[in-house]
Amino acid sequence: QLCGRLGLLFEPYVIVLLPSLLKAFSDSSAPVREAASNAAGSIMSRLSAHGVKLVMPAVLSAFDEPEWRTKQASIHMLGAMSHCAPKQLASCLPKVVPKLTEAFSDTHPKVKASAEEALDEISNVIRNPEISSISKILLKALTDPALGTIRALESLIETEFLHAIDAPSLALIVPVIHRGLRDRLATTKRFGALIAGNICTMINDPKDFVPYLSILLPDLKTVLLDPIPDVRSTAAKALGSLTRSLGEATFSDLRPWLIETFQSEVGTSVERSGAAQGLTEVLAA
C-alpha cells in the first residue's frame, strides 16, 4: 500500500526492505508468502530505471540464499525487470546472466524452470535483429551447454551481421564463448576463439566488451597452449585482434605473460610455441 500511494518517494526505502522481503518468500506460512509476492509485484511495477539499478545487488545476492523459494523470487524479479527498464537492465546483464546460468544447475526443478523463463524474458531486451533470430539457439546453449554449445557457436559463425551487436546481445554470447573455449573438443575451442577474436569488429563501442575480458582472457590463454596447432593459431589471432581493437593498455599483463611463458624452461615446447605465436600477433597489432 505504501508503495502504491507514495510511488517514487518510496523507492529509497525499497533497497532497505528488499532483502527481508525476499526472505519472506521462504516463510513457513502460505499467507506470508502470498503477501510477499503481492508486495514484490507492486514494487517492481513502479520502479524507475534508477531504482532497478539500486535494487539489483540485493536481488542478485538472494541467489546465494539456501531457501529455494527466495532464489525463485529473485529470479522472477529479474525477469520482471526486463519489462520495467530494459535500458537499465542491459547495463546490468553482465552480472545477471551468469547468475541465471548458475541457477540451471540448482537441485530444485522450480528454480531451474524459473531461471529459463527469466532468461527468455530478458532476451527480449535484445535489439540486434541477427542475434534475436538465433536467440533460441543461444538460450539452448545456456540451459543445456553439453548439447547446445557447438550449435550456438556454428550459428554465430554462419550469421551475417548487418547490424552492430548491442550490450544485451553480448551478455548472451559471451557465456556461450566461455563454455566453448573450455570444451574438450578442438573444434569447439577453435570456434570459441574465432568468435572471441572477431566480436570487437561487430560492436559499436569495443569498450562494451571490456567487462567480459576477465571471463574470456584466462580461457584464451589456456587455449593458446593447446596441443593442437590449429587451435593455438586461432587463439593467437584472437589475442592479436582483441589487442588491436581495445589497445594494448587494456591487456597490461598479457605481453609479460607471453614473454615469460615463451622463455620458461619448465613448460613444454608446445606451450612455448603457442606463446610465441601469441606474442607475434600481439606485437603485430
Order of alpha helices (4+ residues) and beta strands (2+ residues): alpha-alpha-alpha-alpha-alpha-alpha-alpha-alpha-alpha-alpha-alpha-alpha-alpha-alpha-alpha-alpha
